[in-house]
Amino acid sequence: MPVKRIIAAVALLLIAAAAFAAPKQMSVTVKETQVRANPTYMGKILAVVKYGDRLEVLEEQRGWAKITIPGGKGQGWVNLSSLTT
């Protein structure tokens, strides 16, 4: 393989890896919703996020999204029914 092809293939792989490593972003679609300590409605309320807020989703579990609380205030859980891509 010519060197240019190898370089192009490596560059393509790096771009693809960066795309998959980028954190998932979702928006709040309700007036406001609570960020909870656990993925349940019984979990302690840690914060409130409002319509249009963009949230970084770290993982999803049983209808809940673990998010980074805006303003660097930690992490918590938001019900997925309140979010959209």
OpenMM code with the backbone's topology and positions (N, CA, C; nanometers):
from openmm import Vec3, app, unit

residues = "MET PRO VAL LYS ARG ILE ILE ALA ALA VAL ALA LEU LEU LEU ILE ALA ALA ALA ALA PHE ALA ALA PRO LYS GLN MET SER VAL THR VAL LYS GLU THR GLN VAL ARG ALA ASN PRO THR TYR MET GLY LYS ILE LEU ALA VAL VAL LYS TYR GLY ASP ARG LEU GLU VAL LEU GLU GLU GLN ARG GLY TRP ALA LYS ILE THR ILE PRO GLY GLY LYS GLY GLN GLY TRP VAL ASN LEU SER SER LEU THR THR".split()
positions = [
    Vec3(0.0846, -0.1192, 0.0000),
    Vec3(0.0000, 0.0000, 0.0000),
    Vec3(0.0881, 0.1240, 0.0000),
    Vec3(0.0548, 0.2185, -0.0829),
    Vec3(0.1310, 0.3430, -0.0808),
    Vec3(0.1121, 0.4161, 0.0522),
    Vec3(0.2091, 0.4958, 0.0893),
    Vec3(0.2083, 0.5677, 0.2158),
    Vec3(0.0865, 0.6597, 0.2262),
    Vec3(0.0477, 0.7240, 0.1173),
    Vec3(-0.0673, 0.8144, 0.1197),
    Vec3(-0.1957, 0.7408, 0.1584),
    Vec3(-0.2120, 0.6188, 0.1106),
    Vec3(-0.3311, 0.5398, 0.1444),
    Vec3(-0.3311, 0.5028, 0.2928),
    Vec3(-0.2162, 0.4691, 0.3440),
    Vec3(-0.2058, 0.4336, 0.4852),
    Vec3(-0.2393, 0.5550, 0.5714),
    Vec3(-0.1839, 0.6698, 0.5359),
    Vec3(-0.2120, 0.7927, 0.6108),
    Vec3(-0.3603, 0.8268, 0.6033),
    Vec3(-0.4213, 0.8136, 0.4871),
    Vec3(-0.5639, 0.8423, 0.4709),
    Vec3(-0.6488, 0.7462, 0.5543),
    Vec3(-0.6110, 0.6192, 0.5569),
    Vec3(-0.6861, 0.5206, 0.6349),
    Vec3(-0.6760, 0.5501, 0.7847),
    Vec3(-0.5576, 0.5853, 0.8317),
    Vec3(-0.5388, 0.6180, 0.9728),
    Vec3(-0.6189, 0.7435, 1.0082),
    Vec3(-0.6148, 0.8438, 0.9219),
    Vec3(-0.6908, 0.9669, 0.9471),
    Vec3(-0.8403, 0.9375, 0.9536),
    Vec3(-0.8902, 0.8541, 0.8649),
    Vec3(-1.0319, 0.8171, 0.8652),
    Vec3(-1.0697, 0.7440, 0.9940),
    Vec3(-0.9850, 0.6547, 1.0401),
    Vec3(-1.0108, 0.5835, 1.1654),
    Vec3(-1.0111, 0.6787, 1.2849),
    Vec3(-0.9216, 0.7750, 1.2869),
    Vec3(-0.9174, 0.8722, 1.3961),
    Vec3(-1.0426, 0.9596, 1.3970),
    Vec3(-1.0885, 0.9992, 1.2805),
    Vec3(-1.2105, 1.0800, 1.2719),
    Vec3(-1.3306, 0.9995, 1.3201),
    Vec3(-1.3405, 0.8750, 1.2788),
    Vec3(-1.4510, 0.7885, 1.3210),
    Vec3(-1.4473, 0.7660, 1.4721),
    Vec3(-1.3306, 0.7451, 1.5280),
    Vec3(-1.3187, 0.7243, 1.6727),
    Vec3(-1.3603, 0.8494, 1.7485),
    Vec3(-1.3219, 0.9659, 1.6994),
    Vec3(-1.3594, 1.0914, 1.7652),
    Vec3(-1.5104, 1.1116, 1.7609),
    Vec3(-1.5734, 1.0740, 1.6512),
    Vec3(-1.7189, 1.0900, 1.6390),
    Vec3(-1.7918, 1.0016, 1.7398),
    Vec3(-1.7437, 0.8805, 1.7603),
    Vec3(-1.8087, 0.7901, 1.8544),
    Vec3(-1.7763, 0.8263, 1.9993),
    Vec3(-1.6649, 0.8911, 2.0232),
    Vec3(-1.6255, 0.9281, 2.1584),
    Vec3(-1.6931, 1.0567, 2.2061),
    Vec3(-1.7478, 1.1334, 2.1125),
    Vec3(-1.8127, 1.2593, 2.1498),
    Vec3(-1.9335, 1.2307, 2.2394),
    Vec3(-1.9495, 1.3081, 2.3470),
    Vec3(-2.0626, 1.2848, 2.4367),
    Vec3(-2.1954, 1.3143, 2.3669),
    Vec3(-2.2957, 1.2377, 2.4027),
    Vec3(-2.4286, 1.2573, 2.3473),
    Vec3(-2.4929, 1.3786, 2.4136),
    Vec3(-2.5551, 1.4626, 2.3351),
    Vec3(-2.6231, 1.5811, 2.3852),
    Vec3(-2.7734, 1.5651, 2.3637),
    Vec3(-2.8524, 1.6037, 2.4630),
    Vec3(-2.9974, 1.6029, 2.4508),
    Vec3(-3.0509, 1.7340, 2.5075),
    Vec3(-3.1720, 1.7715, 2.4659),
    Vec3(-3.2352, 1.8954, 2.5120),
    Vec3(-3.3572, 1.8643, 2.5974),
    Vec3(-3.3826, 1.9512, 2.6946),
    Vec3(-3.5014, 1.9395, 2.7797),
    Vec3(-3.6219, 1.9875, 2.6981),
    Vec3(-3.7295, 1.9078, 2.6960),
    Vec3(-3.8478, 1.9395, 2.6147),
    Vec3(-3.9699, 1.9772, 2.6974),
    Vec3(-3.9541, 1.9866, 2.8273),
    Vec3(-4.0647, 2.0246, 2.9155),
    Vec3(-4.0277, 2.1562, 2.9844),
    Vec3(-4.1262, 2.2224, 3.0458),
    Vec3(-4.1009, 2.3509, 3.1105),
    Vec3(-3.9848, 2.3404, 3.2085),
    Vec3(-3.9880, 2.2393, 3.2941),
    Vec3(-3.8769, 2.2090, 3.3831),
    Vec3(-3.8910, 2.0659, 3.4314),
    Vec3(-3.7788, 2.0084, 3.4695),
    Vec3(-3.7782, 1.8728, 3.5231),
    Vec3(-3.6661, 1.8601, 3.6251),
    Vec3(-3.6800, 1.7636, 3.7128),
    Vec3(-3.5837, 1.7460, 3.8212),
    Vec3(-3.4693, 1.6527, 3.7803),
    Vec3(-3.3525, 1.6860, 3.8297),
    Vec3(-3.2368, 1.5976, 3.8195),
    Vec3(-3.2288, 1.5256, 3.9526),
    Vec3(-3.2273, 1.3929, 3.9483),
    Vec3(-3.2339, 1.3138, 4.0710),
    Vec3(-3.1049, 1.2370, 4.0959),
    Vec3(-3.0836, 1.2002, 4.2201),
    Vec3(-2.9626, 1.1279, 4.2600),
    Vec3(-2.9620, 0.9846, 4.2073),
    Vec3(-3.0800, 0.9248, 4.1925),
    Vec3(-3.0936, 0.7860, 4.1449),
    Vec3(-3.1909, 0.7840, 4.0274),
    Vec3(-3.1842, 0.6815, 3.9436),
    Vec3(-3.2763, 0.6732, 3.8296),
    Vec3(-3.4155, 0.6246, 3.8721),
    Vec3(-3.4802, 0.7015, 3.9572),
    Vec3(-3.6147, 0.6714, 4.0050),
    Vec3(-3.6796, 0.8007, 4.0512),
    Vec3(-3.8131, 0.8069, 4.0452),
    Vec3(-3.8838, 0.9261, 4.0910),
    Vec3(-3.8731, 0.9443, 4.2423),
    Vec3(-3.8259, 0.8453, 4.3124),
    Vec3(-3.8087, 0.8546, 4.4573),
    Vec3(-3.6706, 0.9097, 4.4952),
    Vec3(-3.5818, 0.9246, 4.3960),
    Vec3(-3.4472, 0.9734, 4.4243),
    Vec3(-3.4476, 1.1194, 4.4686),
    Vec3(-3.3503, 1.1545, 4.5491),
    Vec3(-3.3351, 1.2914, 4.5986),
    Vec3(-3.3179, 1.3879, 4.4811),
    Vec3(-3.3865, 1.5038, 4.4864),
    Vec3(-3.3747, 1.6048, 4.3821),
    Vec3(-3.2454, 1.6826, 4.4039),
    Vec3(-3.1587, 1.6828, 4.3008),
    Vec3(-3.0305, 1.7507, 4.3090),
    Vec3(-3.0337, 1.8887, 4.2435),
    Vec3(-3.1164, 1.9016, 4.1387),
    Vec3(-3.1228, 2.0268, 4.0628),
    Vec3(-3.2489, 2.0252, 3.9779),
    Vec3(-3.2774, 2.1385, 3.9175),
    Vec3(-3.3883, 2.1504, 3.8223),
    Vec3(-3.3304, 2.2042, 3.6926),
    Vec3(-3.3667, 2.1403, 3.5808),
    Vec3(-3.3264, 2.1899, 3.4488),
    Vec3(-3.4514, 2.2371, 3.3767),
    Vec3(-3.4333, 2.3322, 3.2849),
    Vec3(-3.5469, 2.3969, 3.2208),
    Vec3(-3.5490, 2.3742, 3.0712),
    Vec3(-3.6643, 2.4052, 3.0121),
    Vec3(-3.6865, 2.3891, 2.8688),
    Vec3(-3.5701, 2.4480, 2.7888),
    Vec3(-3.5203, 2.3691, 2.6958),
    Vec3(-3.4143, 2.4141, 2.6074),
    Vec3(-3.2737, 2.3903, 2.6584),
    Vec3(-3.2585, 2.3582, 2.7869),
    Vec3(-3.1240, 2.3297, 2.8384),
    Vec3(-3.0653, 2.2112, 2.7626),
    Vec3(-2.9377, 2.2236, 2.7246),
    Vec3(-2.8663, 2.1138, 2.6592),
    Vec3(-2.7909, 2.0369, 2.7669),
    Vec3(-2.8091, 1.9058, 2.7669),
    Vec3(-2.7487, 1.8207, 2.8691),
    Vec3(-2.6568, 1.7184, 2.8053),
    Vec3(-2.5443, 1.6938, 2.8682),
    Vec3(-2.4533, 1.5890, 2.8245),
    Vec3(-2.4984, 1.4584, 2.8882),
    Vec3(-2.5318, 1.3605, 2.8051),
    Vec3(-2.5792, 1.2311, 2.8528),
    Vec3(-2.4603, 1.1355, 2.8619),
    Vec3(-2.4394, 1.0820, 2.9816),
    Vec3(-2.3277, 0.9918, 3.0073),
    Vec3(-2.3655, 0.8459, 2.9861),
    Vec3(-2.4898, 0.8119, 3.0209),
    Vec3(-2.5406, 0.6758, 3.0004),
    Vec3(-2.6926, 0.6768, 3.0101),
    Vec3(-2.7533, 0.5690, 2.9645),
    Vec3(-2.8982, 0.5528, 2.9749),
    Vec3(-2.9280, 0.4212, 3.0458),
    Vec3(-3.0346, 0.4228, 3.1270),
    Vec3(-3.0684, 0.3043, 3.2062),
    Vec3(-3.2171, 0.3049, 3.2369),
    Vec3(-3.2897, 0.2028, 3.1902),
    Vec3(-3.4315, 0.1828, 3.2233),
    Vec3(-3.5159, 0.3098, 3.2100),
    Vec3(-3.5003, 0.3837, 3.0996),
    Vec3(-3.5812, 0.5018, 3.0773),
    Vec3(-3.5291, 0.6285, 3.1422),
    Vec3(-3.4080, 0.6242, 3.1954),
    Vec3(-3.3462, 0.7402, 3.2590),
    Vec3(-3.2129, 0.7696, 3.1927),
    Vec3(-3.1726, 0.8965, 3.1934),
    Vec3(-3.0437, 0.9379, 3.1391),
    Vec3(-2.9588, 0.9956, 3.2521),
    Vec3(-2.8381, 0.9447, 3.2641),
    Vec3(-2.7431, 1.0028, 3.3599),
    Vec3(-2.6776, 1.1207, 3.2888),
    Vec3(-2.6879, 1.2387, 3.3485),
    Vec3(-2.6426, 1.3605, 3.2830),
    Vec3(-2.5428, 1.4358, 3.3708),
    Vec3(-2.4715, 1.5250, 3.3068),
    Vec3(-2.3891, 1.6210, 3.3787),
    Vec3(-2.4770, 1.7417, 3.4058),
    Vec3(-2.4893, 1.7809, 3.5301),
    Vec3(-2.5725, 1.8957, 3.5669),
    Vec3(-2.5061, 2.0224, 3.5145),
    Vec3(-2.5816, 2.1079, 3.4431),
    Vec3(-2.5229, 2.2318, 3.3908),
    Vec3(-2.4583, 2.3152, 3.5015),
    Vec3(-2.3501, 2.3813, 3.4671),
    Vec3(-2.2792, 2.4636, 3.5642),
    Vec3(-2.1775, 2.3861, 3.6454),
    Vec3(-2.1485, 2.2619, 3.6034),
    Vec3(-2.0482, 2.1824, 3.6743),
    Vec3(-2.0878, 2.1422, 3.8144),
    Vec3(-2.2177, 2.1192, 3.8353),
    Vec3(-2.2680, 2.0864, 3.9692),
    Vec3(-2.2815, 1.9369, 3.9921),
    Vec3(-2.2044, 1.8573, 3.9215),
    Vec3(-2.2082, 1.7133, 3.9426),
    Vec3(-2.2876, 1.6400, 3.8367),
    Vec3(-2.3376, 1.5229, 3.8744),
    Vec3(-2.4125, 1.4366, 3.7841),
    Vec3(-2.5420, 1.3942, 3.8504),
    Vec3(-2.6396, 1.3575, 3.7679),
    Vec3(-2.7665, 1.3101, 3.8194),
    Vec3(-2.8458, 1.2438, 3.7084),
    Vec3(-2.9699, 1.2097, 3.7391),
    Vec3(-3.0552, 1.1347, 3.6470),
    Vec3(-3.1796, 1.2153, 3.6104),
    Vec3(-3.2149, 1.2117, 3.4807),
    Vec3(-3.3348, 1.2763, 3.4297),
    Vec3(-3.4133, 1.1718, 3.3516),
    Vec3(-3.5454, 1.1707, 3.3692),
    Vec3(-3.6282, 1.0762, 3.2929),
    Vec3(-3.6209, 1.1106, 3.1454),
    Vec3(-3.6024, 1.0090, 3.0626),
    Vec3(-3.5881, 1.0302, 2.9181),
    Vec3(-3.7125, 1.0900, 2.8536),
    Vec3(-3.8292, 1.0771, 2.9179),
    Vec3(-3.9507, 1.1349, 2.8594),
    Vec3(-3.9448, 1.2874, 2.8570),
    Vec3(-3.8519, 1.3468, 2.9302),
    Vec3(-3.8372, 1.4924, 2.9352),
    Vec3(-3.7300, 1.5432, 2.8394),
    Vec3(-3.6672, 1.4521, 2.7639),
    Vec3(-3.5537, 1.4887, 2.6773),
    Vec3(-3.5778, 1.4494, 2.5329),
    Vec3(-3.5078, 1.5178, 2.4442),
    Vec3(-3.5071, 1.4819, 2.3025),
    Vec3(-3.3692, 1.5105, 2.2440),
    Vec3(-3.3407, 1.4435, 2.1334),
    Vec3(-3.2124, 1.4685, 2.0665),
    Vec3(-3.2266, 1.5902, 1.9799),
] * unit.nanometer
topology = app.Topology()
chain = topology.addChain("A")
for resn in residues:
    res = topology.addResidue(resn, chain)
    for name in ("N", "CA", "C"):
        topology.addAtom(name, app.Element.getBySymbol(name[0]), res)
